[in-house]
Each structure stands twice: as C-alpha cells, then as structure tokens.
Amino acid sequence: MQFIATSAFLAKWAAAPDMTVLDVRSKEEVQALRLAGAVHYLPLDCVEATPVQAMRKKPGEPLYIMCRTSNRSRMAAQILESQGVKDLVVVEGGIEACRALGTPMVQG
C-alpha cells in the first residue's frame, strides 16, 4: 500500500481523468457529496478483490482509494492487500481534503 497527498492525487487526476478511483464511503455520503468525474463507489463493508479488480481499466495500474478523511481507505487497502490485490494508493485526507482544495464536487 502506498499513500499520496491530496494535491498530488488531484494533479494526477487532472492529467489522467480515466485513472481508477474507488470511493469506499457509504451510499448516503456519496449521494450527499462526491467528486465530479468517473469514480467507482463501493462501501467499505462490500470491499473485496473480485469486483475491485474488475474496475481497473488495465491490469497493474494503480488503484486510488478514498473516503471522507482516509481512515476507511486504509482499511479497504488492508482488506484488498490481504486478498492479493496490488498497486493500491490511499488518497490522504480523502474527500474532505479535496473539497478544501476547491476540487469540483457534485452535491445531492
């Protein structure tokens, strides 16, 4: 598992908006506020290797994991690593840090 600062994540996302991003917050949290763009949503309690691997556009590409602050992202990465998933990158600060940096968000 690797970690990436929110500002570095946002720079990568701006350069490659088709990269694979997994948001592990609850359905209610995602419906209330989410990143604008192509992001996969899978609540932490549903995280497992098979559906997550299917999200990747290319095998071996990094999978960026985010939540509200990064606590659940770390847990999701630990779960996935224990199931053999590699190239996991936790976005430090999560959606809250993205919002604080003025990232475009979708509400409601």
Secondary structure, 3 states (H helix, E strand, C coil): CEEECHHHHHHHHHHCCCCEEEECCCHHHHHHEEECCCCEECCHHHCCHHHHHHHCCCCCCCEEEECCCCHHHHHHHHHHHHCCCCCEEEECCHHHHHHHCCCCEEEC
